[in-house]
Amino acid sequence: MPETIQDGDEVEVAITLVSKKKLPFPTFHLGVKDEYLNREKIYEPDSDIL
């Protein structure tokens, strides 16, 4: 924002929907399950990690 804007100034706000770019290759969403973010689940003492 410009530094010339001061308290009490009137401004106009415009919201524009920007569409996502179409990429020339297939993509997919990489999600993380909430259970994998659980610290107790990650550091379970009886896990078979080793």
C-alpha positions in Angstrom: 0.0 0.0 0.0 1.2 3.5 -0.7 2.6 5.4 2.3 0.5 8.4 1.3 -2.7 6.8 2.6 -3.6 8.1 6.0 -6.3 7.4 8.6 -9.7 8.7 7.4 -8.8 8.6 3.7 -11.4 7.0 1.4 -10.1 4.1 -0.7 -11.7 1.8 -3.2 -11.1 -2.0 -2.9 -11.6 -4.3 -5.9 -11.6 -8.1 -5.6 -10.8 -9.9 -8.8 -11.1 -13.7 -9.2 -7.9 -15.1 -10.6 -8.2 -18.4 -12.3 -5.6 -21.0 -11.8 -3.1 -21.6 -14.6 -3.6 -24.7 -16.7 -0.3 -26.5 -16.7 1.0 -28.6 -19.6 1.3 -31.7 -17.3 -1.1 -33.4 -14.9 -1.0 -32.3 -11.3 -2.7 -33.5 -8.1 -3.2 -32.1 -4.5 -0.7 -33.4 -2.0 -2.6 -33.6 1.3 -1.4 -34.6 4.7 -3.8 -36.5 7.0 -4.3 -34.9 10.4 -3.4 -38.1 12.1 0.1 -37.9 10.7 0.6 -34.5 12.3 -0.2 -36.0 15.8 3.0 -36.0 17.8 1.9 -39.0 19.9 1.2 -41.0 16.7 4.6 -40.2 15.3 6.6 -41.0 18.5 4.6 -44.0 19.7 6.9 -46.1 22.0 5.5 -49.4 20.6 5.8 -48.5 16.9 7.6 -50.9 14.5 9.8 -48.3 12.9 13.1 -50.0 13.7 
